[in-house]
Amino acid sequence: MAEREMSKIVKQMRERWALERVSIAHRTGVCPVGEASVIIAVSSAHRKEALEAAHFAIDTLKATVPIWKKVTLGDCLHLYTHMV
């Protein structure tokens, strides 16, 4: 489901800006605090368009993509939260 939503974001980006290449990936598995969990790569003929598109992508991803994270507290307690 998350991959389908990220594909929709890429489509919206391509409709809105003249982009050469776009890629969005979300890390799965263990991701220690402080490490990147999302990568967005955008190229275009003009820097401004690429930066605007990347900004749009992360804001939209955080608002719409159903990404859950597992938080472990101590040895036994595990919580699952939706990243908003």
TORDREN-600347 format. One record per atom (N, C-alpha, C): atom name; residue number from 1; x, y, z. Coordinates in pm, whole numbers, plus 32768, in hexadecimal, padded with zeros to 4 digits. Example, Ala and Ser with C-alpha at 12.3 -4.5 7.8 and 13.67 -1.06 7.14 Angstrom:
+------+-----+------+------+------+
| atom | seq |   xx |   yy |   zz |
+------+-----+------+------+------+
|    N |   1 | 8527 | 7DC7 | 830C |
|   CA |   1 | 84CE | 7E3E | 830C |
|    C |   1 | 8528 | 7EB6 | 830C |
|    N |   2 | 8505 | 7F1F | 82C4 |
|   CA |   2 | 8557 | 7F96 | 82CA |
|    C |   2 | 850A | 8003 | 8313 |
+------+-----+------+------+------+
***
This chain:
+------+-----+------+------+------+
| atom | seq |   xx |   yy |   zz |
+------+-----+------+------+------+
|    N |   1 | 8052 | 7F89 | 8000 |
|   CA |   1 | 8000 | 8000 | 8000 |
|    C |   1 | 8057 | 807F | 8000 |
|    N |   2 | 80C1 | 8080 | 804E |
|   CA |   2 | 8119 | 80F5 | 8054 |
|    C |   2 | 815B | 810E | 7FCD |
|    N |   3 | 8186 | 80A3 | 7F89 |
|   CA |   3 | 81C6 | 80B4 | 7F07 |
|    C |   3 | 8165 | 80ED | 7EA1 |
|    N |   4 | 80EA | 80C3 | 7EA6 |
|   CA |   4 | 8084 | 80F8 | 7E4A |
|    C |   4 | 806F | 818E | 7E63 |
|    N |   5 | 806A | 81B6 | 7EE1 |
|   CA |   5 | 8059 | 8243 | 7F02 |
|    C |   5 | 80D3 | 8295 | 7ED8 |
|    N |   6 | 814B | 825D | 7EE8 |
|   CA |   6 | 81C3 | 82A5 | 7EBC |
|    C |   6 | 81C4 | 82B4 | 7E24 |
|    N |   7 | 8191 | 8251 | 7DDC |
|   CA |   7 | 8187 | 825C | 7D4B |
|    C |   7 | 8128 | 82CD | 7D23 |
|    N |   8 | 80BD | 82DE | 7D6F |
|   CA |   8 | 8060 | 834D | 7D56 |
|    C |   8 | 80A5 | 83D4 | 7D69 |
|    N |   9 | 80F9 | 83DD | 7DCE |
|   CA |   9 | 8142 | 8459 | 7DE8 |
|    C |   9 | 819E | 8477 | 7D73 |
|    N |  10 | 81E4 | 8412 | 7D42 |
|   CA |  10 | 823E | 8426 | 7CCF |
|    C |  10 | 81EE | 8457 | 7C56 |
|    N |  11 | 817A | 841D | 7C3F |
|   CA |  11 | 8126 | 8447 | 7BCF |
|    C |  11 | 80FE | 84DA | 7BDF |
|    N |  12 | 80D6 | 8501 | 7C57 |
|   CA |  12 | 80B0 | 858D | 7C70 |
|    C |  12 | 8126 | 85EA | 7C58 |
|    N |  13 | 819C | 85C0 | 7C82 |
|   CA |  13 | 8214 | 8611 | 7C6E |
|    C |  13 | 822E | 8627 | 7BD9 |
|    N |  14 | 8224 | 85BC | 7B8B |
|   CA |  14 | 823E | 85C5 | 7AFB |
|    C |  14 | 81D7 | 861C | 7AB4 |
|    N |  15 | 815B | 861D | 7AE5 |
|   CA |  15 | 80F3 | 8670 | 7AAB |
|    C |  15 | 8109 | 8705 | 7ACA |
|    N |  16 | 8145 | 871F | 7B3D |
|   CA |  16 | 8152 | 87A9 | 7B6D |
|    C |  16 | 81D5 | 87ED | 7B42 |
|    N |  17 | 8240 | 87A0 | 7B35 |
|   CA |  17 | 82C3 | 87D8 | 7B13 |
|    C |  17 | 82FF | 878C | 7A9C |
|    N |  18 | 8356 | 87CF | 7A54 |
|   CA |  18 | 839E | 8790 | 79E4 |
|    C |  18 | 841A | 874B | 7A1E |
|    N |  19 | 840A | 86CD | 7A40 |
|   CA |  19 | 8474 | 8682 | 7A83 |
|    C |  19 | 84B1 | 861C | 7A24 |
|    N |  20 | 8532 | 8605 | 7A37 |
|   CA |  20 | 8578 | 85A0 | 79E9 |
|    C |  20 | 8564 | 8516 | 7A27 |
|    N |  21 | 858C | 8508 | 7AA5 |
|   CA |  21 | 8582 | 8488 | 7AEC |
|    C |  21 | 8553 | 84A0 | 7B7A |
|    N |  22 | 8508 | 843E | 7BAE |
|   CA |  22 | 84D3 | 8445 | 7C36 |
|    C |  22 | 84DB | 83BA | 7C74 |
|    N |  23 | 8504 | 83B4 | 7CF1 |
|   CA |  23 | 8504 | 8335 | 7D3A |
|    C |  23 | 84E6 | 8351 | 7DCC |
|    N |  24 | 848D | 8300 | 7E05 |
|   CA |  24 | 846E | 8308 | 7E94 |
|    C |  24 | 847A | 827B | 7ECD |
|    N |  25 | 84C0 | 826D | 7F3B |
|   CA |  25 | 84CC | 81EB | 7F7E |
|    C |  25 | 84BE | 81FF | 8014 |
|    N |  26 | 847D | 81A0 | 8054 |
|   CA |  26 | 846F | 81A1 | 80E6 |
|    C |  26 | 84B2 | 8126 | 811E |
|    N |  27 | 8504 | 813B | 817F |
|   CA |  27 | 854F | 80CE | 81BE |
|    C |  27 | 84F1 | 8076 | 8210 |
|    N |  28 | 850A | 7FF5 | 820E |
|   CA |  28 | 84BE | 7F97 | 8261 |
|    C |  28 | 8520 | 7F4F | 82BD |
|    N |  29 | 84EB | 7F0F | 8321 |
|   CA |  29 | 8541 | 7EC9 | 8380 |
|    C |  29 | 8571 | 7F28 | 83EC |
|    N |  30 | 85DA | 7F01 | 8430 |
|   CA |  30 | 8610 | 7F50 | 849F |
|    C |  30 | 864E | 7FD0 | 8469 |
|    N |  31 | 8627 | 803F | 84A4 |
|   CA |  31 | 865B | 80C2 | 847E |
|    C |  31 | 867A | 810E | 84FE |
|    N |  32 | 86F8 | 810D | 8528 |
|   CA |  32 | 871B | 8151 | 85A3 |
|    C |  32 | 86F8 | 81E6 | 85A1 |
|    N |  33 | 86DC | 821C | 8615 |
|   CA |  33 | 86BD | 82AA | 8622 |
|    C |  33 | 8730 | 82FB | 85E7 |
|    N |  34 | 870C | 835F | 8598 |
|   CA |  34 | 8770 | 83B7 | 855D |
|    C |  34 | 8798 | 8390 | 84CF |
|    N |  35 | 8773 | 8319 | 84A3 |
|   CA |  35 | 8793 | 82EF | 841B |
|    C |  35 | 871E | 830D | 83BE |
|    N |  36 | 873B | 8328 | 8340 |
|   CA |  36 | 86D4 | 8347 | 82DE |
|    C |  36 | 867A | 82CF | 82C4 |
|    N |  37 | 85F8 | 82E7 | 82BC |
|   CA |  37 | 859A | 827C | 829E |
|    C |  37 | 8559 | 8291 | 8215 |
|    N |  38 | 8567 | 8308 | 81DC |
|   CA |  38 | 852E | 8327 | 8159 |
|    C |  38 | 859A | 8367 | 8104 |
|    N |  39 | 859D | 8342 | 8084 |
|   CA |  39 | 85F5 | 8385 | 8026 |
|    C |  39 | 85A1 | 83B3 | 7FB0 |
|    N |  40 | 85B5 | 842F | 7F88 |
|   CA |  40 | 8570 | 8468 | 7F15 |
|    C |  40 | 85DB | 84A3 | 7EBB |
|    N |  41 | 85DF | 8476 | 7E3F |
|   CA |  41 | 8640 | 84A9 | 7DDE |
|    C |  41 | 85F3 | 84E2 | 7D67 |
|    N |  42 | 8613 | 855F | 7D45 |
|   CA |  42 | 85CE | 85A4 | 7CD8 |
|    C |  42 | 8634 | 85EC | 7C83 |
|    N |  43 | 8627 | 85E0 | 7BFF |
|   CA |  43 | 867C | 862E | 7BA6 |
|    C |  43 | 8625 | 8675 | 7B40 |
|    N |  44 | 8652 | 86EC | 7B1A |
|   CA |  44 | 860D | 873C | 7AB5 |
|    C |  44 | 8672 | 879A | 7A76 |
|    N |  45 | 8649 | 87DB | 7A0D |
|   CA |  45 | 86A2 | 883A | 79CB |
|    C |  45 | 86BE | 88B4 | 7A23 |
|    N |  46 | 8661 | 88CF | 7A7F |
|   CA |  46 | 866F | 8945 | 7AD6 |
|    C |  46 | 8666 | 891B | 7B69 |
|    N |  47 | 86C6 | 8949 | 7BB6 |
|   CA |  47 | 86D0 | 8926 | 7C43 |
|    C |  47 | 8651 | 8947 | 7C91 |
|    N |  48 | 8615 | 89BB | 7C77 |
|   CA |  48 | 859F | 89E7 | 7CC2 |
|    C |  48 | 852E | 8981 | 7CB7 |
|    N |  49 | 8515 | 894E | 7C3D |
|   CA |  49 | 84AC | 88EB | 7C2B |
|    C |  49 | 84C8 | 886B | 7C78 |
|    N |  50 | 8544 | 883D | 7C74 |
|   CA |  50 | 8568 | 87C3 | 7CBC |
|    C |  50 | 8555 | 87D3 | 7D52 |
|    N |  51 | 857F | 8845 | 7D88 |
|   CA |  51 | 8572 | 885C | 7E18 |
|    C |  51 | 84DF | 886A | 7E41 |
|    N |  52 | 8490 | 88B0 | 7DF1 |
|   CA |  52 | 8401 | 88BD | 7E10 |
|    C |  52 | 83BD | 8834 | 7E0C |
|    N |  53 | 83DF | 87E3 | 7DA9 |
|   CA |  53 | 83A4 | 875E | 7D9C |
|    C |  53 | 83CB | 8704 | 7E12 |
|    N |  54 | 8447 | 870A | 7E3C |
|   CA |  54 | 8474 | 86B9 | 7EAE |
|    C |  54 | 842D | 86E4 | 7F2E |
|    N |  55 | 841D | 8765 | 7F40 |
|   CA |  55 | 83D5 | 8799 | 7FB5 |
|    C |  55 | 8344 | 8768 | 7FB5 |
|    N |  56 | 8304 | 8771 | 7F42 |
|   CA |  56 | 827B | 873F | 7F32 |
|    C |  56 | 8275 | 86AA | 7F54 |
|    N |  57 | 82D6 | 865E | 7F23 |
|   CA |  57 | 82D5 | 85CC | 7F36 |
|    C |  57 | 82DB | 85A6 | 7FC9 |
|    N |  58 | 8336 | 85E1 | 8015 |
|   CA |  58 | 8341 | 85B9 | 80A2 |
|    C |  58 | 82C8 | 85E7 | 80F2 |
|    N |  59 | 8295 | 865F | 80D5 |
|   CA |  59 | 821E | 868E | 811C |
|    C |  59 | 81A5 | 8636 | 80FE |
|    N |  60 | 8194 | 8611 | 8080 |
|   CA |  60 | 8123 | 85BD | 8058 |
|    C |  60 | 8133 | 8531 | 8090 |
|    N |  61 | 81AB | 84FA | 808A |
|   CA |  61 | 81C6 | 8474 | 80C1 |
|    C |  61 | 81A1 | 8470 | 8155 |
|    N |  62 | 81CE | 84D2 | 81A1 |
|   CA |  62 | 81B2 | 84D3 | 8231 |
|    C |  62 | 811D | 84DF | 824F |
|    N |  63 | 80D3 | 8521 | 81F5 |
|   CA |  63 | 8044 | 8537 | 820C |
|    C |  63 | 7FED | 84C4 | 81D9 |
|    N |  64 | 801A | 8479 | 8175 |
|   CA |  64 | 7FC0 | 841A | 8134 |
|    C |  64 | 7FEC | 8389 | 8132 |
|    N |  65 | 806C | 836D | 813C |
|   CA |  65 | 809A | 82E3 | 812D |
|    C |  65 | 808E | 8299 | 81B3 |
|    N |  66 | 804D | 8224 | 81B2 |
|   CA |  66 | 8039 | 81D8 | 822D |
|    C |  66 | 80B8 | 818E | 8258 |
|    N |  67 | 810E | 81D5 | 829F |
|   CA |  67 | 818B | 819A | 82D0 |
|    C |  67 | 8181 | 818D | 8367 |
|    N |  68 | 819B | 8114 | 8398 |
|   CA |  68 | 8194 | 80F9 | 8427 |
|    C |  68 | 8220 | 80DF | 845B |
|    N |  69 | 8237 | 8103 | 84D6 |
|   CA |  69 | 82B7 | 80E3 | 8512 |
|    C |  69 | 82A0 | 809A | 8596 |
|    N |  70 | 82FD | 8042 | 85B4 |
|   CA |  70 | 82F8 | 7FF5 | 8630 |
|    C |  70 | 835C | 8034 | 8690 |
|    N |  71 | 832B | 805C | 8703 |
|   CA |  71 | 8380 | 8098 | 8769 |
|    C |  71 | 8391 | 8032 | 87D8 |
|    N |  72 | 840C | 8013 | 87FB |
|   CA |  72 | 8428 | 7FB4 | 8866 |
|    C |  72 | 8458 | 7FFF | 88E1 |
|    N |  73 | 8412 | 7FE9 | 894E |
|   CA |  73 | 8435 | 8027 | 89CD |
|    C |  73 | 845D | 7FB8 | 8A2E |
|    N |  74 | 84DB | 7FB3 | 8A4F |
|   CA |  74 | 850C | 7F48 | 8AA5 |
|    C |  74 | 8512 | 7EC4 | 8A5B |
|    N |  75 | 8503 | 7E56 | 8AA4 |
|   CA |  75 | 850D | 7DD1 | 8A68 |
|    C |  75 | 8488 | 7D9A | 8A38 |
|    N |  76 | 841A | 7DCD | 8A6D |
|   CA |  76 | 839A | 7D8C | 8A53 |
|    C |  76 | 8331 | 7DE1 | 8A0D |
|    N |  77 | 8331 | 7E61 | 8A23 |
|   CA |  77 | 82C5 | 7EB6 | 89F1 |
|    C |  77 | 82E0 | 7EE3 | 8962 |
|    N |  78 | 8282 | 7EC4 | 8909 |
|   CA |  78 | 828C | 7EEC | 887C |
|    C |  78 | 820E | 7F3C | 8858 |
|    N |  79 | 8220 | 7FAF | 8820 |
|   CA |  79 | 81B1 | 8002 | 87F4 |
|    C |  79 | 81BA | 8016 | 875E |
|    N |  80 | 8149 | 8018 | 871B |
|   CA |  80 | 8146 | 8036 | 868C |
|    C |  80 | 80FE | 80BA | 867C |
|    N |  81 | 813E | 8118 | 8638 |
|   CA |  81 | 8102 | 819B | 8624 |
|    C |  81 | 8107 | 81BF | 8591 |
|    N |  82 | 80A2 | 8209 | 8567 |
|   CA |  82 | 809F | 823B | 84DE |
|    C |  82 | 80EE | 82BD | 84DC |
|    N |  83 | 814A | 82C7 | 847D |
|   CA |  83 | 819D | 8340 | 8474 |
|    C |  83 | 814C | 83B0 | 8434 |
|    N |  84 | 813C | 841C | 847C |
|   CA |  84 | 80F3 | 8491 | 844A |
|    C |  84 | 814C | 8509 | 8454 |
+------+-----+------+------+------+
***
